[in-house]
Amino acid sequence: MIEQFEQMILPITEFRHKMTETLEGLTLPRILMNRDKPKAVIVPYEMYKAMEIALEDQMDYILGVVASERLNDKEATYLTHDEFWKQMGNK
């Protein structure tokens, strides 16, 4: 486990010198360090796309739950788009 973690860490100076090699061989996330402090994480593009899709799915689910809760709230009051802007003084 420690060995895998050590392979993930990459000093920024080393990344600068081996940027092309590092990016071409990138199969797992790499943590870029500067003076023993994490500064960035680079991930393979395919992994990034998978993470993006997963996050969008989660956000869709969460927004659906919030919308459902609001619809079920009997004490909630709703405004139309036009009413909202009238109250804001923009129409």
C-alpha positions in Angstrom: 0.0 0.0 0.0 2.8 2.5 0.9 4.6 1.6 -2.3 1.5 2.4 -4.4 1.1 5.7 -2.5 4.8 6.6 -3.1 4.3 5.9 -6.8 1.4 8.4 -6.8 3.6 11.3 -5.4 5.6 13.3 -7.9 7.7 16.4 -7.0 6.8 19.4 -9.2 10.4 19.8 -10.3 10.5 16.2 -11.5 7.2 16.7 -13.3 8.6 19.7 -15.1 11.6 17.7 -16.3 9.6 14.6 -17.3 6.2 16.2 -18.2 5.7 14.5 -21.5 6.9 11.1 -20.2 4.7 11.4 -17.2 1.6 12.4 -19.1 2.1 9.7 -21.7 2.5 7.0 -19.1 -0.3 8.2 -16.8 -2.5 5.3 -15.8 -3.2 6.3 -12.2 -3.7 9.6 -10.5 -0.5 11.5 -9.5 -0.2 13.9 -6.7 2.1 16.9 -7.5 4.1 18.0 -4.5 6.0 21.2 -3.8 8.1 21.3 -0.7 6.3 18.3 0.8 2.9 19.9 0.3 0.3 18.6 -2.2 -0.4 21.2 -4.9 -2.4 19.3 -7.5 -3.6 16.0 -8.7 -3.4 14.9 -12.3 -5.6 12.0 -13.5 -5.8 10.1 -16.8 -8.4 11.7 -19.1 -10.5 8.5 -19.1 -10.6 8.5 -15.3 -11.6 12.2 -15.3 -14.5 11.6 -17.8 -15.7 8.7 -15.6 -15.6 10.9 -12.5 -17.4 13.7 -14.3 -20.2 11.3 -15.4 -20.5 9.9 -11.9 -20.6 13.4 -10.4 -23.3 14.5 -12.9 -25.4 11.4 -12.0 -25.1 12.2 -8.3 -26.0 15.8 -8.8 -29.1 14.8 -10.9 -30.1 12.4 -8.1 -29.6 15.0 -5.3 -31.4 17.7 -7.2 -34.3 15.3 -7.8 -34.5 14.6 -4.1 -34.4 18.3 -3.2 -37.2 19.0 -5.8 -39.3 16.2 -4.5 -38.9 17.4 -0.9 -39.9 20.9 -1.9 -43.0 19.7 -3.8 -44.0 17.7 -0.7 -43.6 20.7 1.6 -47.2 21.8 2.4 -46.1 25.1 3.9 -43.9 26.2 1.0 -44.9 29.2 -1.1 -43.9 29.4 -4.7 -43.5 32.3 -7.1 -43.6 32.3 -10.8 -40.5 33.5 -12.7 -42.3 36.8 -13.5 -43.4 37.3 -9.9 -39.9 36.7 -8.6 -38.4 39.4 -10.9 -41.2 41.9 -10.1 -40.4 41.5 -6.4 -36.8 42.0 -7.2 -37.7 45.3 -8.9 -36.4 44.2 -12.3 -39.7 44.3 -14.3 
